[in-house]
Amino acid sequence: MNHKIAASLRRLALLAGLAPALTALAQTSSANTSANTEVLPKYVYTATRTPAALTTTGSYVDTISAEELARMQLTSLNAALAGVPGAPSFSSGARGGITSLFLRGANSNQTLFLVDGIRFNDPNTDYAVALGGMCVSACDSLEIAHGPQSTLYGGEAVGGVLSLRSQRGIGPAAHAVSFEAGSFGTVQGSVRAQGGDAKTGYTFSAVGGATENDRPNNDFTSATYALRLDRTINDKVAVGVTYRGFVGEYGSPGDRFTNDANNTEKESNQLATVFAEFTPTSTFSSKVILGGQYRRFESISPNAAGTTASTTLVKNRRTVLDWQNTLSLGEQHRVTGGVTAEANHTRNTGFGNINESQQLLAFFVQDEWTPVERVYLTAGVRSDDHDTFGRATTGRVTAAWLSKDSRFKLRSSYGTAFRAPGFLDLYGQSAFYVGNPNLKPEKARGFDAGVDYFLPENKGVLSATYFDTRLRNLIVFDFGVFPGTTANVEKARTQGVELAGKFALPGAVQIRAAYTYLEADNLSQGIRLLRRPRNSGSVDAWHEFGGGFSLGAGAVLVAGRQDVDAATFATVVGEDYSVARIYAAWQVNSRLAFKARVENALDENYEEVNGYPQPGAGAFVGVEWKF
């Protein structure tokens, strides 16, 4: 047996050995369960496009609620993902810098980001700036479905799907304002409001602030805002709108060898949807989303005299129509199908000089079937037709078995996925480069198998997953010819083990832990894929002491990865690092709370990307008022 696979299996066995001990520990909390909050959601949506219990899904799905983010005092999207197994992200700079995500070893452009039901990225529109600076709304839920998901969502869903969704407002009107200040000249404020009844619902949140970060010309100012309005017309029809935006300006000094004193990057990313749900009978439902996105990114590089030496402007516009229908054929059978249509245009004045448009029409169908009690199967197929490079067809099957006592679930999935070539790949032109209009999409096929253990009284879950993804037709830039061009020439493989735990312990203790072992290899060149850590993990523990006092601590570990030297561009061994944080809160009464946290508490000197130092230790204090 391959020694890498054997090592992965040993890690699975390790979790199997730990599970009973952790379970026994959790079960001792029966006398104190009232103090522990519910840690598992009732349903997840991303794995099947329909409401599904975690006990029935054949894919591994991680969830992070708004309540969890607030408890851990995490506001940025990047920080929220640090606790997800198999999802390391690395920033080229401090808060606000361009950030890459490597879900199960896939590139950021091979991982799909859904926002309020429509995708935030395509081959020409990335989320690297938003991931580095965007905040998560206090009214959001975050789901991460691991593994190839193109059958449900189309291109770019090779590593998986990250889904950020505004929640419907419910209950009496509730409002809050907060303010925070601290190290590096940081100030940040937020406001949120939500409420709703059987007829209407609303949520709104806005977060804005500024920081000087820890280097010259590294100021970052930003604002993130989200709005959702819902209206139930009658017992069959409901409608709503969402609007979400992120604006930021980042002083970009480059790597520590450059220390540019003038470069600035500006980003505006706006996304809006209008949706309607029609449920004429108890067995049929239909939902249509009409969405639009506009992104404007500008990189400004003044010269020594202060005049602009060069400016790169990127504009992306996308219109999306997504229509989904679900038919229940009895309690054991559910069929979902629909159509997605997109039109997008990109103008990029930088390298490649892009000014192109693309249209997409896709059809998908999925069958969810329970042939016997406690066995859950899904199968689906999708066809995406692009007017640029042609058609891509993907398929996916999953299976899950739940034990009679609903404690253990065995699951497995197999799926194919693709990443469409971008306009730069196909049509870009410069003095020494020309695109290749004959490119094919990058293709992937992935398998995983795992086990989940659900703790009593919905107090948490322990999970272990082995995954193996093969990629082919990878698009590379070939500058060995003149003019340089692109070609589908490389193959790669990512495989490993994801371990995760999310549970409550006696005495109002909440634990979240994750570990990933990853082998990520470029098979064509016989080298390891860059910036994919062999070992990565995180842990967070939070305890409520009573009297309104609570304390938490967390840590992130990254080890065993290749990087590119920022000065010589040679491949080097990336540094290992571990970063700790501490946070505390005092809930004075039902309205007033004081908070404090220390980031990089051990003052680790480290670089997530070679040449781009991260800030040292920083302390922050804040106050929140609910009304």
BELZI-V770377 format. One record per helix or strand of 2 or more residues. SS is the DSSP state (alpha for helix, beta for strand). FROM is the first residue (numbers start at 1). TO is the last residue. If there is no record, write none. Layout:
ss={SS/SS}
from={FROM/FROM}
to={TO/TO}
This chain:
ss={alpha/beta/alpha/alpha/beta/beta/alpha/beta/beta/alpha/beta/alpha/beta/beta/beta/beta/beta/beta/beta/beta/beta/beta/beta/beta/beta/beta/alpha/beta/beta/beta/alpha/beta/beta/beta/beta/beta/beta/beta/beta/beta/beta/beta/beta/beta}
from={3/61/66/77/87/99/108/111/118/128/140/150/160/171/186/200/220/237/264/284/308/333/354/375/390/408/423/429/433/442/456/460/484/509/527/535/549/561/571/577/592/607/612/618}
to={35/65/71/81/91/103/110/115/119/133/146/153/166/182/196/211/232/251/281/302/328/348/369/386/402/419/427/430/434/454/458/478/505/522/528/546/559/564/574/587/599/609/613/626}
